[in-house]
Amino acid sequence: MNRRERQTATAESGKRNVSAHPVEDIAAALNAVIGQLRAGHYLEAQLLCQRALEQSPEHPELLHLMALVCFNAEQFEHAVEWASRASQRVPKPAYFTTLGTALLNLKRHDEGVKAFEQAALLKPDDAGPWNNLGNACIEAGRQTQAMESFDRALEIDRRHLDATFKTGVILQQRGRYQEALDYLNRCNALLPDQVAILVARAETLSALNRLEEALSDNRRAQTLDPQNPHIRNNLAQSLMRLRRYDEALIWLDRALAIQPDFVEALDNKASVLTELHRVADAAAGYESAQAIDPNHADTKSNLG
C-alpha cells in the first residue's frame, strides 16, 4: 500500500468511525462549543457550531446551542431564528426560554411572553418556568399576569425566593403595603441580610409609618453595601421622616461624595437645609439639582 492509499484508507476509516458513533460525535461537538462559550470565545463557538450543523443540520441541541451563542454575542435576531428552529423540532422548555429571552431583548414583549408561557405549560409542575413567566410579564408591563404566574410558582414551591420577592414588590407598588410586608418578611426569613430585600422592606415599612424599623433596615443595607449612594440617600430619607435633620444631612453629603450629580440626593439635601433654616444654601441646592435635571418634579415644585 503506497502513501496515497494509506491516506485514503485512513480517511475512509475516520468516516466509518464518525458514522458509527453519531451520539458521541454530537456530544463532543456540544462540549467543545460549550467550552468556547463559557470562555467568552463567541466567534470560535459559532464556527464550531456551524461545522457541527453541517453534519447534523436539524439536531435540536445544536440548533439551541447556536441560539445561545448568538444570544451571548448579542445577536438577538439570529438567536430568535435558531431557538425557533430548535423549539419547532423538539418543544423543550429550555428552547422556549431562550426564545422568549431573545424576544424580550428585542422589545417584542408579546411574543416573548408567549414563548415563556409555552415553557411553563410544558413543565407545569416546576416552579422555575412559572417564575420566569412572571419576570417576563413584569418586563412586558403585565403586572396582573405576573402576579398570577408567581402565585403558581409559589403553589408549587412555597419557598421560592424570587417569586416571593417579586410578589412583595408588586404588592408594594400597588399600595398593598401590609401584604407586601408579609412577603418581604418571608424573603428575609428564607435568605437574611440581602440588600435588595432590606431596601424593599424599608420602603414598605416607611409607607406603613413604621419609621424606626425602616431606619433599621436601611442601616443594615448600608452596612452590607457601604459604597452605594442610593442606600445612603435612603438612609437619609428615613432620618428626614424622623425629623433628625442633622444626621440626614451627613448621609446626604456622603451620598453626594460618591455621586455628585445625584439629583434626588441634591433635592433632599436642599429640603434638609430648608428645615435647618439655611435658606440660601437650600436655594443653591435646588438650583444645582435643576441644572442637572430640569424636569425633576420635586426640584421644580420646590423652586416654584
C-alpha positions in Angstrom: 0.0 0.0 0.0 1.5 3.3 -1.1 1.3 6.6 0.8 -1.8 7.8 -1.1 -3.6 4.6 -0.5 -2.8 4.7 3.2 -4.2 8.3 3.4 -7.3 7.2 1.6 -7.7 4.2 3.9 -7.2 6.4 7.0 -9.8 8.9 5.8 -12.3 6.2 5.0 -11.7 4.6 8.4 -12.3 8.0 10.0 -15.6 8.4 8.1 -16.7 4.9 9.2 -15.9 5.8 12.9 -17.8 9.0 12.7 -20.9 7.4 11.3 -20.6 4.5 13.7 -20.8 6.8 16.8 -23.1 9.7 15.9 -24.1 10.2 19.5 -20.6 10.5 20.7 -19.7 12.9 17.9 -22.6 15.2 18.7 -21.7 15.1 22.4 -18.1 16.0 21.6 -19.3 18.9 19.4 -21.6 20.2 22.1 -18.9 20.0 24.7 -16.5 21.8 22.5 -18.9 24.6 21.8 -19.9 25.0 25.4 -16.3 25.2 26.4 -15.7 28.1 24.0 -18.9 29.7 25.0 -18.0 29.6 28.7 -14.6 31.1 27.9 -16.4 34.0 26.1 -14.9 33.0 22.7 -18.2 33.6 20.8 -16.7 33.6 17.3 -14.9 30.3 17.9 -18.1 28.8 19.4 -20.1 29.9 16.4 -17.7 28.4 14.0 -17.6 25.1 15.8 -21.4 25.0 16.0 -21.7 25.8 12.2 -19.4 22.9 11.4 -21.4 20.5 13.6 -24.6 21.7 12.0 -23.2 21.0 8.6 -23.2 17.3 9.6 -26.5 17.4 11.6 -28.4 20.4 10.3 -31.6 19.7 12.2 -30.2 18.4 15.5 -32.2 20.3 18.2 -29.5 20.6 20.8 -27.1 22.1 18.2 -29.8 24.5 17.0 -30.4 25.6 20.6 -26.7 25.9 21.3 -26.3 28.2 18.2 -29.1 30.3 19.6 -27.3 30.6 22.9 -24.0 31.5 21.1 -25.9 34.2 19.2 -27.6 35.5 22.3 -24.3 35.8 24.2 -22.9 37.6 21.3 -25.9 40.0 21.4 -27.1 38.8 18.0 -30.7 38.6 19.2 -32.4 38.4 15.8 -30.3 35.3 15.0 -30.9 33.9 18.4 -34.6 34.1 17.8 -34.2 32.3 14.5 -32.1 29.4 15.9 -34.2 29.0 19.0 -37.4 28.9 16.9 -36.0 26.1 14.8 -34.9 24.2 17.9 -38.4 24.5 19.5 -40.1 23.5 16.3 -38.0 20.3 16.1 -38.5 19.4 19.8 -40.7 21.6 22.1 -38.5 21.8 25.2 -38.9 24.4 28.0 -35.2 25.4 27.7 -35.6 26.2 24.0 -38.7 28.3 24.6 -37.0 30.1 27.5 -34.1 31.1 25.2 -36.5 32.1 22.5 -38.5 34.3 25.0 -35.4 35.9 26.4 -34.1 36.9 23.0 -37.5 38.3 22.0 -37.7 40.4 25.2 -34.2 41.8 24.4 -35.7 42.9 21.0 -38.6 44.5 22.9 -41.0 42.0 21.2 -42.8 41.6 24.5 -46.0 39.9 23.5 -44.1 37.2 21.5 -41.6 36.8 24.4 -44.4 36.3 26.9 -46.0 33.6 24.7 -42.7 31.8 24.5 -42.4 31.8 28.3 -46.0 30.6 28.5 -45.1 27.6 26.3 -42.1 26.8 28.5 -44.3 26.8 31.7 -47.1 24.7 30.1 -44.5 22.1 29.0 -43.4 21.8 32.6 -46.4 22.7 34.7 -45.2 21.2 38.0 -41.9 23.1 38.0 -41.9 26.5 39.8 -38.9 27.7 37.7 -40.7 28.2 34.4 -43.7 29.9 36.1 -41.3 32.3 37.9 -39.6 33.0 34.5 -43.0 33.8 33.0 -43.7 36.2 35.9 -40.5 38.0 35.3 -41.2 38.2 31.5 -44.7 39.6 32.3 -43.1 42.3 34.5 -40.8 43.3 31.6 -43.9 43.4 29.3 -45.8 45.6 31.8 -48.3 42.9 32.6 -48.4 43.0 36.4 -51.6 41.1 36.9 -50.4 38.2 34.8 -47.0 38.4 36.6 -48.8 38.0 40.0 -50.7 35.0 38.7 -47.5 33.4 37.5 -45.7 34.0 40.7 -48.7 32.6 42.6 -48.5 29.4 40.5 -44.8 29.2 41.3 -45.4 29.6 45.0 -48.2 26.9 44.9 -45.5 24.5 43.7 -42.7 25.8 45.9 -43.7 28.0 48.8 -40.0 28.7 49.5 -39.2 30.1 46.0 -37.3 33.2 46.9 -37.6 35.2 43.6 -41.3 34.6 43.3 -41.8 35.6 46.9 -39.7 38.8 46.5 -41.3 39.9 43.2 -44.8 39.4 44.6 -43.9 41.6 47.5 -42.5 44.3 45.2 -45.6 44.3 43.0 -47.9 44.5 46.1 -45.8 47.4 47.4 -46.2 49.2 44.0 -49.9 48.7 44.2 -50.1 50.2 47.7 -50.9 47.0 49.4 -48.2 47.5 52.0 -49.2 45.1 54.7 -49.4 42.2 52.3 -46.2 43.3 50.7 -44.5 43.3 54.1 -45.7 39.7 54.8 -43.9 38.6 51.6 -40.8 40.6 52.2 -40.6 39.2 55.8 -40.8 35.7 54.3 -37.9 36.6 51.9 -35.8 37.8 54.8 -36.5 34.6 56.7 -35.5 32.5 53.6 -32.3 34.4 53.0 -31.4 37.0 55.6 -29.2 40.1 55.0 -29.9 40.6 51.3 -29.6 44.3 50.3 -32.5 44.3 47.8 -34.8 42.7 50.3 -33.8 45.1 53.1 -34.3 48.1 50.8 -37.7 47.0 49.6 -38.8 46.2 53.1 -37.6 49.6 54.4 -39.7 51.3 51.7 -42.7 49.3 52.7 -42.2 49.9 56.5 -41.8 53.6 55.8 -45.1 53.6 53.8 -46.7 52.0 56.9 -45.2 54.7 59.1 -43.1 52.2 61.0 -40.2 54.6 60.7 -37.8 53.2 63.2 -38.0 49.8 61.7 -37.5 51.3 58.2 -34.4 53.1 59.5 -33.1 49.9 61.0 -33.4 48.1 57.6 -31.7 51.0 55.8 -28.8 51.0 58.3 -28.4 47.2 57.8 -28.5 47.6 54.0 -25.9 50.4 54.2 -23.6 48.2 56.3 -23.8 45.4 53.7 -23.3 47.8 50.7 -21.4 50.8 52.2 -20.5 52.5 48.9 -24.0 52.6 47.4 -25.1 56.2 47.1 -28.8 55.3 46.7 -28.8 53.4 50.0 -27.1 56.4 51.7 -29.9 58.5 50.3 -32.5 56.0 51.5 -31.0 56.2 55.0 -31.1 60.0 54.9 -34.8 59.9 53.9 -35.6 57.7 56.9 -33.9 60.2 59.2 -35.7 63.0 57.5 -39.1 61.3 58.2 -38.0 61.1 61.8 -37.0 64.8 61.7 -33.4 64.0 62.5 -32.1 66.5 60.0 -28.6 66.9 61.2 -28.0 63.2 60.8 -29.8 63.2 57.5 -27.5 65.9 56.2 -24.4 63.8 57.0 -25.7 60.9 55.0 -26.7 63.1 52.0 -23.3 64.5 51.9 -21.9 61.0 52.0 -24.1 60.0 49.1 -23.1 63.1 47.1 -19.4 62.4 47.8 -19.8 59.2 45.7 -22.2 60.6 43.1 -22.1 64.4 42.9 -24.8 64.6 40.2 -27.3 62.5 42.2 -30.4 64.7 41.7 -32.6 63.1 44.3 -29.9 63.5 47.0 -29.3 67.1 46.0 -33.0 67.8 46.3 -33.2 66.0 49.7 -30.2 68.0 50.9 -31.9 71.2 49.9 -35.1 70.1 51.8 -33.0 69.4 54.9 -31.2 72.7 54.6 -34.6 74.4 54.5 -35.7 72.6 57.6 -32.4 73.8 59.3 -33.3 77.4 58.2 -30.3 77.6 55.9 -32.4 79.1 53.2 -29.7 80.5 50.9 -27.9 77.1 50.9 -31.2 75.4 50.2 -31.9 77.6 47.2 -28.4 77.0 45.8 -29.0 73.2 46.2 -32.3 73.3 44.4 -30.7 75.3 41.6 -27.9 72.7 41.3 -30.4 69.9 41.1 -32.4 71.7 38.4 -29.2 72.4 36.4 -28.6 68.7 36.2 -32.2 67.6 35.6 -34.6 70.5 34.7 -37.5 68.1 34.6 -37.1 66.6 38.1 -40.5 67.0 39.6 -39.6 67.6 43.3 -37.0 70.2 42.3 -39.4 72.1 40.0 -42.1 72.2 42.8 -39.6 73.4 45.4 -38.3 76.2 43.1 -41.9 77.1 42.3 
